[in-house]
Amino acid sequence: LYGLGSLGGTIKVITKDPSLFETEGSARMSMNITDGGDPGAGGDVMVNIPLVEGKVAIRGVLSYNLIGGFAENIATGKKNANDADTLTGRVKLLAEPTDNVKIQLAAWYNRSNQDFSNRATLADPAIFDQTFGIADSRYTLYTADFEYDFGPASLLSTTGHIKNKVVVNNGGFIPGIGDFASFWPLVTKNFNEDLRLASNDDGGPLSWIVGFFYQNGKTIGGQSVSLPDFPVGGQTGLATFNDNVIKTRAWAVYGNATYTFADGLVDLTVGGRYYKEKRTFDENSSITLIEAGVIVPTVGTAQAKNNTFNPRVNISVHPTEDGMIYAEVAKGFRSGAITSTSIISGANSALGTNFDNSSPPDTLWNYEAGVKWALGVVDVAFSGYLFDWKDAQIELSPTLQSIVVPIGDVRGKGIDGEISWRTPVTGLTLAAAGNINRTKLRGVVPEVSAVLPWLSPGRQLSGTAKKTLSVTGSYITAVGNDWDLKMNARYSYRSRQQSIFNGAYAPWNGFGSARISLAREDLELSLFADNIGNAQRPISKPGGQNQVPYPRTIGVSVEKKF
């Protein structure tokens, strides 16, 4: 029931609340060396201070991370050219003036700068052929949460505002494309309000939540590209300019209820969300056919209105306290994309299509059934799913600029599995999780399949891997004098996946990491290694380039609590 943008799932970021009673802090420093690259370092500081004991407290965190570059840029002669650094700060104020009132205010700041990103012209070893390149972002986020418990239910409000500025500029040479230059500045401002009423646990069979959501957002900017060697429209050379404004106003009402019956054996959950939006696109763009000397400007305003109702039904059966069998049916959606006339015109010319610059929403019905069980020292979870994705909006880049258009339908089915084993060795736990799926295209627009044959009906959806697997192990044991030895290791595998840009396959990849620590209540010393096998094959192949993994990194970290 998360609504807009949750068609493929939702990630919730939950940070630790301030402690109302304890003054505490911690500091962590790390340093690392990179195989074939520059060293890196990082640091974090946390402070928690009760301002009024038991009533008001504040908690702040400041983090800095320096990431050493590792790829050579043959266009500029610079080695280890793709270095990066990030700075993050957040502060949270918590007030509980009475037993039934909770107020929380938070502010986040993040700045990230990277040269040339990690899209390499060649992989293994990673090499750039770019004359310039930056990938910078900066955002500020403010939130306010209010909770009032009046007995049978609680009133909750979450208010948020974010301003996000992203600049991705690069230029150079791409095999099969030729010389290129791309400039992509974006500034986004968004205000959200979520007001909800939720039942409190009174030991009864019914729990419920109802709510109202409002959003007001604006995005300014767009991607401008020069492709002097690119053939399109019977001539050579294409350039586009974009400086557009997208405004969105939306609201939603939603509800969810769970009823437990048969002496706690069965939980039945029914919910739904009605969503309505209005989007306005103020366009200032142009397309230039370089060899022909033709410039076509577009200035104007377009509007799109959408509404949808998304239901959810879940039934779970609990034969024992340690086991559950469940089944669920749910619908997801995503608002239709709006693309500038210059970009969509260039794409239509390259593809021979007639896509509109405003797409309708796509919808996804998901059907899932599974089991979760605790079998003594072993926990297992297995599920099977089937989904139907209608009018699937897929990101294409036929002229090295992104368009998101409905190319057809997608049907997927798969199996997810997890298992965790607390072994006979005290403190040692092993776990594994994996997925096998078939995610097939159906009813693809014929012109798209003709130009991009890897997007033909019956093919695996580009950008999706058929198999994934992760294996983890953790071990902890006391070593005396209040010290614990901690060991953690992880290996993750992903089968090959195809590029949606040109159909090239990124090969299978596997990455291993490990950490060993000595820790006591106030101090932790760690040795860590990432990408232990130093895998260098590309993770993906976007835009005719290679998204390369970070090389093997070995480092140490120290954390002190006070």
C-alpha positions in Angstrom: 0.0 0.0 0.0 3.0 2.3 -0.4 1.6 3.7 -3.7 3.4 5.8 -6.2 6.7 4.2 -7.4 6.3 1.0 -5.4 5.6 -1.2 -8.4 8.9 -3.0 -8.0 9.0 -2.9 -4.2 9.8 -0.4 -1.5 12.9 0.1 0.7 12.4 1.7 4.1 15.3 3.5 5.6 14.9 3.5 9.4 17.5 5.2 11.6 18.0 4.9 15.3 15.9 7.1 17.5 17.6 9.3 20.1 17.8 7.9 23.6 15.9 10.0 26.2 18.0 8.8 29.1 21.6 8.1 28.0 24.4 10.4 26.9 26.4 8.4 24.5 28.6 8.7 21.5 30.8 6.8 19.1 33.6 7.4 16.6 34.7 5.1 13.8 37.6 5.4 11.4 38.6 3.2 8.5 41.4 3.0 5.9 41.8 0.7 2.9 44.0 -0.2 0.0 42.6 -0.9 -3.5 44.0 -3.4 -5.9 45.5 -1.3 -8.7 44.0 1.9 -7.4 44.2 4.7 -4.9 43.7 4.1 -1.2 40.5 5.1 0.6 39.4 6.2 4.0 36.3 7.1 6.0 35.0 8.3 9.3 31.8 8.5 11.3 30.9 10.3 14.5 27.7 9.9 16.5 26.5 11.9 19.6 23.3 11.4 21.6 22.4 14.0 24.3 19.2 14.0 26.5 18.2 17.7 26.7 15.5 17.0 29.3 15.9 13.5 30.8 13.1 11.2 29.8 11.4 13.9 27.7 13.7 15.4 25.0 16.8 14.2 23.3 18.9 14.9 20.2 21.1 12.5 18.2 23.5 13.5 15.4 25.6 11.6 13.0 28.3 12.9 10.6 30.0 10.6 8.0 32.7 11.1 5.4 34.0 8.6 2.9 36.8 8.9 0.4 36.8 6.3 -2.4 40.0 5.9 -4.3 39.8 5.8 -8.1 41.0 2.7 -10.0 40.4 3.2 -13.8 42.8 4.9 -16.3 41.4 7.6 -18.6 43.3 7.3 -21.9 41.7 10.5 -23.2 43.3 12.6 -20.5 46.2 10.4 -19.4 45.0 10.4 -15.8 45.4 7.2 -13.8 42.8 6.2 -11.2 40.5 8.9 -12.6 37.2 7.8 -11.1 37.8 8.8 -7.5 34.8 9.9 -5.3 33.9 11.2 -1.9 30.6 11.5 0.1 29.6 13.6 3.1 26.5 12.8 5.1 25.0 14.4 8.1 21.8 13.9 9.9 20.3 15.1 13.2 17.1 13.9 14.9 15.2 15.5 17.8 12.8 13.4 19.8 10.3 14.8 22.3 7.9 12.8 24.5 6.2 15.5 26.6 3.5 13.1 27.8 3.0 9.3 27.8 0.7 9.5 24.8 2.5 12.2 22.6 5.6 11.6 20.5 7.2 14.3 18.3 10.2 13.7 16.1 12.0 16.2 13.9 14.9 15.2 11.5 17.2 16.8 9.0 19.5 15.0 6.5 22.2 16.3 4.2 24.1 14.4 1.7 26.8 15.4 -0.9 28.4 13.0 -3.3 31.0 13.8 -6.0 32.6 11.4 -8.4 34.8 11.9 -11.5 33.7 9.9 -14.6 31.4 7.6 -12.6 32.1 3.8 -13.0 30.9 3.5 -16.6 34.1 2.4 -18.3 34.7 2.3 -22.1 36.5 -1.0 -21.6 36.5 -3.5 -18.8 39.1 -5.9 -17.3 41.0 -3.7 -16.8 38.7 -0.7 -16.5 39.6 2.0 -19.0 37.9 5.3 -19.8 38.0 7.1 -23.1 36.3 10.3 -21.9 37.4 13.9 -22.2 35.3 15.0 -19.2 33.0 13.5 -16.7 31.3 14.2 -13.3 28.5 12.6 -11.4 27.6 14.8 -8.5 24.5 14.9 -6.3 23.4 16.9 -3.2 20.2 16.6 -1.2 18.6 18.0 1.9 15.7 16.2 3.6 13.5 17.5 6.4 10.9 15.3 8.2 8.5 15.8 11.0 6.6 13.0 12.7 3.8 13.3 15.2 2.0 10.5 17.1 -0.9 10.9 19.5 -2.2 7.8 21.3 -5.8 8.2 22.5 -6.4 4.7 23.6 -8.2 2.5 21.0 -6.2 4.1 18.2 -3.3 6.4 17.4 -3.2 9.4 15.1 0.1 9.6 13.1 1.4 12.3 10.8 4.6 12.3 8.7 5.6 15.4 6.8 8.6 15.6 4.5 10.4 17.9 2.1 13.4 17.1 0.0 15.5 19.1 -2.4 17.8 17.0 -4.6 20.3 18.3 -7.2 22.0 15.9 -9.5 24.5 16.7 -12.3 25.8 14.0 -14.6 28.0 15.4 -17.4 30.3 13.3 -19.5 31.8 13.2 -23.0 34.3 11.2 -25.0 34.0 8.1 -27.2 31.8 5.0 -27.2 32.4 2.0 -29.5 29.6 1.8 -32.0 28.4 5.3 -31.2 31.4 7.5 -31.8 32.1 10.8 -30.1 29.5 12.0 -27.6 28.8 14.7 -25.1 26.0 14.5 -22.5 24.9 17.2 -20.0 22.2 16.1 -17.5 21.4 18.6 -14.7 18.3 18.0 -12.6 16.8 19.8 -9.6 13.9 18.1 -7.8 11.8 19.5 -4.9 9.1 17.4 -3.3 6.7 17.9 -0.4 4.8 14.9 1.1 2.2 14.6 3.9 0.9 11.3 5.2 -1.8 11.3 7.8 -3.1 8.0 9.2 -5.2 6.6 12.0 -4.1 3.1 13.3 -5.7 0.8 15.8 -3.7 0.0 18.9 -3.2 -3.6 20.0 -6.0 -4.3 22.5 -5.8 -8.1 22.2 -8.8 -8.3 19.9 -9.1 -10.0 16.6 -9.1 -6.9 14.4 -6.3 -4.4 13.6 -6.6 -1.7 11.0 -5.2 1.5 9.5 -6.7 4.2 7.3 -4.8 7.2 5.8 -4.5 10.1 3.5 -1.5 11.0 1.4 -0.6 14.3 -0.4 2.3 15.1 -2.7 3.5 18.3 -4.5 6.7 18.0 -6.5 8.6 19.7 -9.2 11.6 18.7 -11.3 13.6 21.1 -13.4 16.2 20.2 -16.1 16.8 17.5 -18.6 19.4 15.7 -20.7 21.1 17.5 -23.6 23.3 15.3 -25.9 25.5 15.8 -28.9 26.2 12.8 -31.2 28.1 14.1 -34.2 28.8 10.6 -35.6 25.4 9.0 -35.0 23.3 8.1 -38.2 19.6 9.1 -37.8 16.9 10.2 -40.2 19.0 9.4 -43.3 21.8 11.8 -42.3 24.6 11.9 -39.7 24.7 13.7 -36.4 22.1 14.4 -33.7 21.9 16.9 -30.9 19.2 17.7 -28.4 18.6 20.4 -25.8 16.4 20.1 -22.8 15.5 22.5 -20.0 12.1 21.4 -18.9 9.8 21.5 -15.8 7.6 18.7 -14.6 5.1 19.5 -11.8 3.2 16.8 -10.0 0.3 17.1 -7.6 -1.2 13.9 -6.2 -3.4 12.5 -3.4 -4.4 9.1 -2.2 -6.6 7.5 0.4 -5.8 4.0 1.7 -6.8 1.4 4.2 -5.8 -1.9 5.5 -7.4 -4.3 8.0 -6.4 -7.7 9.4 -8.8 -10.0 11.1 -7.7 -13.1 13.1 -10.0 -16.0 13.6 -10.2 -19.7 14.2 -8.4 -19.3 17.6 -5.5 -17.5 16.0 -5.1 -20.0 13.2 -5.9 -17.7 10.3 -5.1 -14.0 9.6 -7.1 -12.4 6.7 -5.8 -9.0 5.5 -7.7 -6.8 3.0 -6.5 -3.4 1.9 -6.6 -0.9 -0.9 -5.3 2.4 -2.1 -7.0 5.0 -4.4 -4.6 7.4 -6.0 -5.1 10.4 -8.3 -2.6 12.7 -9.8 -2.2 15.6 -12.2 1.1 16.2 -14.0 2.1 19.3 -15.9 5.1 19.3 -18.4 6.5 22.7 -19.3 8.8 22.0 -22.2 11.7 24.0 -23.6 13.6 21.7 -25.9 15.0 21.3 -29.4 16.3 18.6 -31.7 19.0 19.2 -34.3 19.9 17.1 -37.3 23.5 18.2 -37.6 24.4 17.2 -41.2 21.1 18.4 -42.6 21.3 21.6 -40.6 17.7 21.3 -39.4 16.7 22.6 -35.9 13.3 22.0 -34.5 12.4 23.7 -31.3 9.5 22.8 -29.0 8.1 25.1 -26.4 4.7 24.4 -24.8 2.8 22.8 -22.0 1.3 19.3 -21.8 -0.8 17.8 -19.0 -1.6 14.2 -17.9 -4.1 13.0 -15.3 -4.2 9.5 -13.9 -6.1 7.6 -11.2 -5.9 4.0 -10.0 -7.2 1.7 -7.3 -4.8 -0.9 -6.0 -6.2 -3.7 -3.9 -4.4 -6.3 -1.7 -5.6 -9.5 -0.2 -3.5 -11.7 2.0 -4.4 -14.9 4.0 -2.0 -16.6 6.3 -2.4 -19.8 8.2 -0.4 -20.5 11.4 -0.6 -24.3 12.1 2.0 -23.9 14.9 3.7 -21.0 16.6 6.7 -21.7 14.5 5.2 -21.9 11.1 3.1 -20.0 8.6 1.6 -20.7 5.2 0.4 -17.7 3.2 -1.0 -16.5 -0.1 -1.3 -13.0 -1.5 -2.8 -11.1 -4.4 -1.8 -7.5 -4.9 -1.8 -4.8 -7.6 1.0 -2.2 -8.2 1.2 0.7 -10.5 3.5 3.4 -11.8 2.7 6.8 -13.2 3.1 7.3 -16.9 6.4 8.9 -17.9 6.6 12.3 -19.7 9.5 12.7 -22.1 10.5 15.9 -24.0 9.5 16.2 -27.7 13.2 16.5 -28.8 14.2 13.2 -27.1 11.0 11.2 -28.1 11.3 12.5 -31.7 14.9 11.4 -32.0 14.0 8.0 -30.5 11.0 7.6 -32.8 13.2 8.4 -35.8 15.8 5.8 -34.8 13.2 3.1 -34.0 10.6 3.8 -36.6 7.9 4.1 -33.9 5.3 6.7 -33.0 5.5 6.9 -29.2 3.8 9.8 -27.6 5.8 12.0 -25.2 3.2 11.2 -22.5 2.7 7.5 -21.5 -0.2 6.0 -19.7 0.4 4.3 -16.3 1.5 0.7 -16.2 0.0 -1.9 -13.8 1.3 -5.1 -12.3 -0.7 -7.9 -10.7 1.3 -10.1 -8.4 0.3 -13.5 -7.1 2.4 -15.2 -4.4 2.2 -18.2 -2.1 4.8 -19.4 0.3 5.7 -20.9 3.6 7.9 -19.8 6.6 8.9 -22.2 9.2 11.2 -22.5 12.2 12.4 -26.1 12.5 14.5 -26.0 15.7 17.9 -24.8 14.6 16.8 -24.3 11.0 14.6 -21.5 9.6 13.3 -21.8 6.1 11.2 -19.6 3.8 10.1 -20.5 0.3 7.7 -18.8 -2.0 6.5 -18.9 -5.6 5.2 -16.0 -7.5 3.6 -15.0 -10.8 3.1 -11.5 -12.1 1.5 -9.8 -15.1 2.9 -6.4 -16.0 0.6 -4.6 -18.5 1.8 -1.8 -20.8 5.2 -2.1 -19.2 7.2 1.1 -19.3 10.7 0.2 -20.2 13.7 2.6 -20.3 15.3 2.6 -23.8 18.2 4.7 -25.1 18.1 4.4 -28.9 19.9 7.8 -29.3 21.9 7.6 -26.1 19.1 9.5 -24.3 16.7 7.8 -22.0 13.0 7.4 -22.9 10.5 5.4 -20.8 7.8 4.0 -23.0 5.2 1.2 -23.0 6.8 -1.4 -25.3 4.5 -4.3 -24.4 3.6 -6.7 -21.6 5.9 -8.7 -19.2 5.0 -11.9 -17.5 7.2 -13.3 -14.8 7.3 -16.3 -12.6 9.8 -17.5 -10.1 10.8 -19.1 -6.8 12.4 -17.4 -3.8 14.1 -19.4 -1.1 15.9 -18.7 2.2 17.4 -21.0 4.8 19.3 -20.3 8.0 21.1 -22.9 10.1 22.3 -22.4 13.6 25.0 -25.1 13.5 26.2 -27.4 16.3 29.3 -25.2 16.5 28.3 -22.6 19.2 28.1 -19.2 17.7 28.2 -20.3 14.0 25.3 -19.5 11.7 25.1 -20.3 8.0 22.5 -18.9 5.7 21.6 -18.9 2.0 19.0 -17.1 -0.2 18.3 -17.3 -3.9 15.9 -16.7 -6.7 15.2 -18.5 -10.0 12.9 -16.7 -12.4 11.7 -16.4 -16.0 10.6 -12.9 -16.9 9.4 -12.9 -20.5 8.4 -10.1 -22.8 5.0 -10.4 -24.6 3.2 -8.4 -27.3 6.2 -6.1 -27.9 5.7 -3.2 -30.3 6.9 -4.7 -33.7 9.0 -1.8 -34.7 10.9 -2.0 -31.3 11.6 -5.7 -31.8 12.8 -5.1 -35.4 15.4 -2.6 -34.4 16.2 -4.1 -30.9 15.7 -7.8 -31.5 16.7 -8.7 -27.9 13.4 -7.1 -26.9 11.4 -9.6 -28.9 8.4 -11.6 -27.5 9.5 -14.6 -25.5 12.9 -13.2 -24.6 14.0 -12.6 -21.0 13.5 -9.0 -20.1 16.8 -7.2 -20.5 18.4 -6.1 -17.3 17.1 -9.1 -15.3 19.1 -12.0 -14.3 17.5 -15.5 -14.3 19.4 -16.7 -11.2 20.7 -15.0 -8.0 22.3 -16.6 -4.9 23.9 -15.3 -1.7 25.6 -17.4 1.0 26.5 -15.9 4.3 28.3 -17.1 7.4 28.7 -15.5 10.9 30.6 -16.7 13.9 30.9 -15.1 17.4 32.7 -16.5 20.4 34.1 -15.1 23.7 37.9 -14.9 23.8 38.3 -13.7 27.4 38.6 -10.4 29.3 35.2 -9.3 27.9 36.4 -9.5 24.3 34.4 -11.3 21.5 35.7 -12.6 18.3 33.3 -11.9 15.4 33.7 -13.3 11.9 31.4 -12.7 8.9 31.6 -13.7 5.3 29.4 -13.4 2.3 29.4 -14.6 -1.3 26.8 -13.3 -3.9 26.2 -14.6 -7.4 24.2 -13.3 -10.3 23.8 -15.0 -13.6 24.5 -13.1 -16.8 22.1 -10.4 -17.9 21.5 -8.6 -21.2 21.9 -4.9 -21.9 18.7 -3.1 -22.9 20.8 -0.7 -24.9 22.5 -3.0 -27.4 21.8 -6.6 -26.3 25.3 -7.3 -25.1 25.6 -9.6 -22.2 27.2 -8.8 -18.9 28.6 -12.2 -17.8 27.8 -13.9 -14.6 29.4 -12.4 -11.6 30.4 -13.5 -8.1 31.6 -11.3 -5.2 33.0 -12.4 -1.9 33.5 -10.3 1.2 34.7 -10.9 4.8 35.2 -9.2 8.1 36.9 -10.3 11.3 36.6 -8.3 14.4 37.7 -8.2 18.1 35.0 -6.4 20.1 34.1 -5.5 23.6 31.3 -3.2 24.9 33.2 0.1 24.1 35.7 -0.8 21.4 35.8 -2.8 18.1 38.8 -3.5 15.9 38.1 -4.9 12.4 39.9 -6.2 9.3 37.8 -6.4 6.2 38.1 -7.4 2.5 35.6 -6.7 -0.3 35.6 -8.3 -3.8 38.1 -10.9 -2.4 38.4 -12.6 -5.8 39.1 -9.2 -7.5 36.3 -9.8 -10.1 36.6 -7.3 -12.9 34.0 -8.4 -15.4 31.3 -5.8 -16.0 28.2 -5.8 -13.7 26.1 -4.4 -16.6 26.5 -2.8 -19.9 24.5 0.5 -20.0 24.7 2.8 -22.9 27.3 0.8 -24.8 29.7 1.1 -21.8 30.6 -1.1 -18.9 29.4 -0.7 -15.3 32.5 -2.1 -13.6 32.8 -3.4 -10.0 35.1 -1.9 -7.5 38.4 -3.9 -7.3 39.5 -5.9 -4.3 39.7 -3.7 -1.2 41.4 -4.6 2.1 41.2 -2.4 5.1 41.0 -1.8 8.8 38.5 0.0 11.0 38.4 1.1 14.6 35.2 2.0 16.5 35.1 3.5 19.9 32.0 4.0 22.0 31.8 6.4 24.9 
